[in-house]
Amino acid sequence: MEDKIFESIAYILPAAVTGFVAYFMFTGFLNQNNKEKQLDLISDKKKEALPIKLQAYERMLLFCDRINPIKLVVRVAPISNNTNDYLQLLIANIEQELEHNFVQQLYVSLQSWQAIIATKTAIIKNLQLIANESNSAQDFRENILIEYGKKSSVIETATAIIKSEVAKLI
């Protein structure tokens, strides 16, 4: 009887070891296969998302260009000679540009979006300061051109951040 038990163990033990080895090898193969499929899916998603992200960064660069006070003053003429009316018109144009591009924050980095919002806010505050020192809408326009013509703009900082983010994507 003991011989039959030892004989059974002699047959069962190698079969069990082979079964365990096969199980672990098969499990490892399946795990590796699943990881490869996940990497392929992630790669495909990134390929599909890249054009959308690049387009969002393009739109944000265009936004920065459109809220540039020098270009804004050239594009938006005053409706009256009142400085405050013209200031409100410029601010409304800036806000409208932001609203038009608001959804792009889904596709740009948080750092880029914060730089864009900070740029918009800084421009509006600076326009308000310049308006306080101006006597008429025409004087206000001239002061904006003088002020933004002599120093580097916060727009350049936002543009540099956007360009560096795009460089990371490509």
C-alpha positions in Angstrom: 0.0 0.0 0.0 2.8 2.4 0.8 4.4 1.6 -2.5 1.2 2.5 -4.3 1.1 5.8 -2.4 4.7 6.6 -3.3 4.1 5.5 -6.9 1.0 7.8 -7.0 3.0 10.7 -5.5 5.8 10.0 -8.1 3.2 10.5 -10.9 1.2 13.3 -9.3 4.2 15.5 -8.2 5.7 16.0 -11.7 2.2 16.5 -13.1 1.4 19.1 -10.4 4.8 20.9 -10.9 4.2 20.9 -14.7 0.7 22.2 -14.2 1.9 25.1 -11.9 4.7 26.0 -14.3 2.2 26.0 -17.2 -0.3 28.1 -15.2 2.3 30.7 -14.3 3.7 30.9 -17.8 0.2 31.2 -19.3 -0.8 33.8 -16.8 2.4 35.8 -17.5 1.7 35.5 -21.2 -1.9 36.8 -20.8 -0.7 39.7 -18.6 1.9 40.7 -21.1 -0.6 40.5 -23.9 -3.1 42.6 -22.0 -0.4 45.2 -21.2 0.6 45.4 -24.9 -3.1 45.9 -25.9 -3.4 48.7 -23.3 -0.3 50.4 -24.6 -1.6 50.1 -28.2 -4.9 51.7 -27.1 -3.1 54.5 -25.2 -0.9 55.1 -28.2 -3.9 55.2 -30.6 -5.7 57.7 -28.2 -2.6 59.9 -28.1 -2.4 59.9 -31.9 -6.1 60.9 -32.2 -5.8 63.6 -29.5 -2.6 65.2 -30.8 -4.2 67.1 -33.7 -7.0 68.4 -31.3 -4.4 69.5 -28.7 -2.3 71.3 -31.4 -5.4 73.0 -32.7 -6.3 74.2 -29.2 -2.8 75.6 -28.7 -3.1 77.3 -32.1 -6.3 78.9 -31.0 -4.8 80.1 -27.7 -1.9 81.7 -29.7 -4.5 83.4 -31.9 -6.3 84.5 -28.7 -3.2 86.1 -27.3 -2.6 87.8 -30.6 -6.2 89.1 -30.7 -6.1 90.6 -27.2 -2.7 92.3 -27.8 -3.6 95.9 -26.9 -1.8 97.3 -29.9 -3.7 95.1 -32.3 -6.9 95.5 -30.4 -6.8 99.3 -30.6 -6.1 99.1 -34.4 -9.0 96.6 -34.9 -11.6 98.2 -32.5 -12.4 101.9 -33.1 -13.9 104.0 -30.3 -17.7 104.5 -30.5 -17.5 107.9 -28.8 -14.9 110.2 -27.4 -15.5 109.0 -23.9 -12.5 107.1 -22.4 -14.6 104.9 -20.2 -16.9 103.9 -23.1 -13.9 102.9 -25.1 -12.3 101.0 -22.2 -15.6 99.0 -21.7 -15.6 98.3 -25.4 -12.0 96.9 -25.3 -12.7 94.9 -22.2 -15.9 93.5 -23.8 -13.8 92.4 -26.9 -11.3 90.7 -24.7 -14.0 88.9 -22.7 -15.7 87.9 -25.9 -12.5 86.4 -27.3 -12.0 84.4 -24.1 -15.6 83.2 -24.1 -15.1 82.1 -27.7 -12.1 80.0 -26.7 -13.1 78.9 -23.2 -13.5 75.2 -24.2 -9.9 75.0 -25.3 -8.9 74.7 -21.7 -9.8 71.0 -22.0 -7.0 70.5 -24.4 -4.2 72.7 -23.1 -2.1 72.2 -20.0 -3.1 73.9 -16.7 0.0 76.0 -16.8 -0.8 77.3 -20.3 -4.4 78.1 -19.3 -3.3 79.9 -16.2 -0.8 81.9 -18.2 -3.6 82.9 -20.6 -6.0 83.9 -17.9 -3.2 85.8 -16.1 -2.4 87.6 -19.4 -6.0 88.6 -20.0 -6.3 89.9 -16.4 -3.1 91.8 -16.6 -4.1 93.4 -19.9 -7.4 94.5 -18.5 -5.9 96.0 -15.4 -3.2 97.8 -17.4 -5.9 99.2 -19.8 -7.8 100.4 -16.8 -4.7 102.2 -15.4 -4.0 103.8 -18.8 -7.7 104.9 -19.1 -7.5 106.6 -15.8 -4.6 108.7 -17.1 -6.3 109.6 -20.4 -8.6 112.5 -21.2 -10.3 111.2 -24.3 -10.8 108.0 -26.3 -8.2 109.2 -28.8 -5.8 110.0 -26.0 -6.4 106.6 -24.5 -5.6 104.9 -27.9 -2.4 106.9 -28.2 -1.4 106.1 -24.6 -2.0 102.3 -25.2 0.2 102.4 -28.3 2.9 104.3 -26.4 2.7 102.1 -23.3 2.7 98.7 -25.1 5.2 99.9 -27.7 8.0 100.6 -25.2 8.0 97.4 -23.1 7.7 93.7 -23.6 4.2 92.5 -23.1 2.7 89.8 -20.8 1.5 88.3 -24.1 5.1 87.4 -25.0 5.3 85.4 -21.7 2.0 83.5 -22.4 3.1 82.9 -26.0 6.5 81.5 -24.8 4.7 79.1 -22.4 2.3 78.0 -25.2 5.2 77.4 -27.6 7.1 75.4 -25.0 4.0 73.2 -24.4 3.7 72.6 -28.1 7.3 71.7 -28.3 6.8 69.0 -25.6 3.9 67.6 -27.6 5.8 67.3 -30.8 
